[in-house]
């Protein structure tokens, strides 16, 4: 085996990938508990053997070059494949051990995902879960960088390197208390919502971005009385009868079934342009535990709006 090929399988690759993640040798040194000089030597050796520059060195950190990005993608896949083999070996006697790393937008982390995880573990109690709540962009990035196995998030456009395991249209609904004057309508328009106080998420969310675009087309200016980066605060505002907020149906499905709030579709064109996506890393073979939960998650999302019965995991 050529020496350059051997280098792509060992310690140097692990050190290189940590520097990519951290953006500096010093931070990678702290995370790995390895001397910075040792990390630098391994990276220099990689660059010499591959006859290329892997990083652009800046005073404030290190940024992967084009060649470095290619090597980082290889390193992440190698690391993920090693973890998958280890998990699958442990699972040969049955799905008794394993870990599923999730990333999601905040709305899915309130009711939907915790309910699914609890139901799944009734059948597979040895499976552990790790959930990071992020913006849509951050959730996708965690999958691309190998820090999450599955992302459940909203999306307005496709993303390179991501495999869409499932997608579903997610029209935006007006959320309100059951006694709100608009609650008995089958649909509402932005113009009908305009006179009422409204609570909105920050402009970094796909929901707010889509809402703002549609309002601009209608030449409507909404001045929110309350903004927050915390979805539950916005929902609580509406539940207390203070006005309206916005959400996808799946995010509030359980509370809709309990009659705690109302969700009325907004009929203006464009308010249905958002998708819910289950994302995994393109080209990756998932560990058995992850793949089994992925099927369970997909089954839950295929249930009709308003359904609250969780799917049954196949034991």
N, C-alpha and C positions, 0 to 999 in steps of 0.2 A: 504494500500500500504506500503511495507517495506520502512524503512527510507532511505536505500541505493538507492532505485528506485526514491524516491522523490528528492534526491540530484542530480540525473542525469537529472533534468528538470529545474534547477533554476540558481541563481546567481553564485554559485560556478563553475558550468560548463562553464559559460561565461567567468569568470576570468581565469579558467584553460586554455581554448582555446586561450585566448589572450597571455598567457605566452608561450604556444607552438609556437605561431606565432612569438613572439618577441624574444624568447630565454632567457628572463630574467624578473624578477619581477619588477625591476626598470623601464624598458622600457614599460612594460604593464601598470604600474601605471600611467605613463605619458599619454599614449594613452587613457586610460579609465577615467583619472582624478579621480582616486581612490587611497587612501593611500596604499602603498606597504604592510604595516602590515595587512590590511584587506584582501588583495589578498592572502598573505601567510597563514592567518588563514583559508580561504576557501579551499585552496589546502590541508592543513594539515587535515582539517575535511574530505575532500574527501578520502584522503589516509587512515584515520582511519576507516571510514565507509566501505570502499571497502577492507580494510585489505591488502593493497598492496602499493608499492612505485611507484609513477607516474612519478617521474623525477630522473634523475641522476644529482646531483648537482656538478658543476665544478666551479673553480675560475672565469672563463670567461663567465659563463652562465649556463642554465639549458636545458638538453636534455631529451625528453620523453623516458621513459623505454618502454619495450615491452607492458606492460599493459597500459602505457600512450598513446602509439600509437593507441591501440584499442579504448581507451576512446576518443581520439581526432577524430578518424574517426566517432564515434557515434555522437560527439558534432557537427561536421561539417554537418552531414546529418540532424540532428535535426534543426539546424539553417536554413539550406536551405529549409527544409520542411515547417518551420514556414513562411519564406518569400514567398514561393510558395502559401500557403493558403491565405495569405494576398493579394497577387497579383491577385489570381483567384477570390477572393471575389469582388475586385474592378472591375474586368473585366466581372462580371455577366451581366451587361447591354450592353455589347459589348466591343470589344478590344479598349478601349479608354485610358487606362492607363497601365503603366508597364515599366519595365526597362530590357534591354538586355545587359549583361556584356560580352564583347568579349576579347579574347587574340589571337594575331596572329603574325606570322613572318612578318618582315618589308615589304617584297615584296607585300603582300596582302593589306597592309595598304595604299599604294600609290594611286592606282586607283580602284582596284576591290571592296574592302569593302566600301569605301565612296560612290561609285556609287550605290551599293546595298542598303545601308542605306537610301540614298536619295530617291530611287525608292520606298522602303518599306514605308517610311513616307508620301509619297503621298497618301497612302491608310489609314495609321494608324498614324496620326500626333501626337497623344498623347503618343506614345512610345518613350522613351529615350534610348540612347545608350552610353555605356562607352567602349572604346577600349584601351587596353594596348598592345603596341608593344614590343615583347620579342624575345629572341632566341627560337628555337623550344622546347628545354628542359624546359625553363621557362614558355612558354605558356601552355604546358601540366601540369606543376606543379600548375599553377593557377587554372586549372580545378580540379585537385586532392585535392587542399586545399580549394576549395569552393569560391575562389576569382573571378572566371570567370564561366559563364554558358556554353560558347562555346569556343573552341579553333579551329582556322583554321591554320594549320601548316604543315610543311613537316616532314616526319618520315621515318626512315630506318628500324625500328623494332617495334613490339608491346610493349605496356606498361601496366603493371598490374593496375587494378582499373579504366581503361579508357574504355568507350564505344565508338566504332567507328561508328558514325551515317552515315558516307559516306566516301568512299575512292576512289582515282583515281590515276592512274599511272601518273607520271610527269617527262617525259624524259628531260634531260638537253639539252638546245639549245645554240648554239653559237650566240651571239648578236652582231650586227654590223650595221654600217651606210649603207643605200641603195646602195651607190656607191662603197662599199668595193669589192675587187676582188673575194671574196668567196660568195658574196650575191646572186648570181644567181644559186647556186648549190642546188640540192634537199636535199643532205646530205653532211656532211663533216666528216673527221676522225680527231682524235687527231694529227696524224702525219701531216696532211695538215694544221692544225691550228698552229703548232709549230713554223714556221718561223715568225709569226706575233706578234707584241706587244699585251700583254694581261693584263687586269685588273681583279683582283680576290678578292673575299670576304675573311674575316678572316677564319682561320682554325677551328673556333668553329662552323661554319655553316655546315649543312648537305650537301649542294651543294659542298663546298670546300672539305669536307672529301671524298665524293664520287669521285670527280674529281681527287684528289691526289691518291686514290687507283687505279683508272683506268690508270692513267699515269704511276704509278709504275709498273703495269702489262705490260705496253708497253715499259718500260724502257725509258720513255721520261721525261726529266726534264724541266719544264716550270719555267722561272724566271720572275715573274710578274713585269711590269714596274710601276704598281700602285696597291696598296691594300687599302681597306677601310672597315670599319664596316657599311658603309652607302650605301645601294643598289643604290640609285639615283645617287650618285657620280660616281659609276662604269658605269651605263647606260649612263650618260652624256658624260663620256670619250669616249665610243664607238660611240655615236651619233655625236660627233665632228670629227669623222674620224680618231681617234688616234689609233684604233686597235679593239680588240675583248673583250667581257666579256661574262658572262654566266648567264642563267636565265631559269626558267620554262616558258612555253608558256602563262599560265594563268596570270602570273605576269605582262606581257607586252602586253596582248591581245588588249587593247584599242589603244595603240600606233602602234601596227602592222596594225590594221584596218585603221589607219590614214596615213599609209605609212611612218611613221617617222623613223622606223628602220626595220631591217630584223632579223628573228630568224630561224636559220638553224639547224635541228636536228643533233646531233653527233651520228654517227652510231656504235661506239665502244661498245662491250658488257659491260654491267654494268652501262652505263650512263643512263639507264632507270630504275634503281633499286629503285629510290626514289618515295614515295607516297605523295600525298596531302591527309590529313585526316581532317574531321570534328569530333572533339572529345567532348564528354560530360562525366560527372561523371557516372560510372557504377552504375546501380541500382537506379538512381535518377529520380523522376518524375518531369519533367520540368514545370515551370509556363507557362500559356497559351501564353503570349507574346513571350517568348523564343522559345517555340515549333513552333509557327507560323513563326517566322523568320528563324528557322532551316529549315523548309520545303522550304522557299523562297530561302535560301542559297543553299540548295541541288539542287533545280531546276536550279539555275544559273550555277552551276558547271556541270550539266549534258548536257549543251549546247555544241555543237561541237567546236573544236578548230577554232579560227578565228571569232567566233560569238561575237557580241557586243551588241545585243539586250537583255535588261534585262527582266527577267520573270515578269509576272503580278501577283501582290499579290491578293489573293482572299479576297475581302472586305466582 
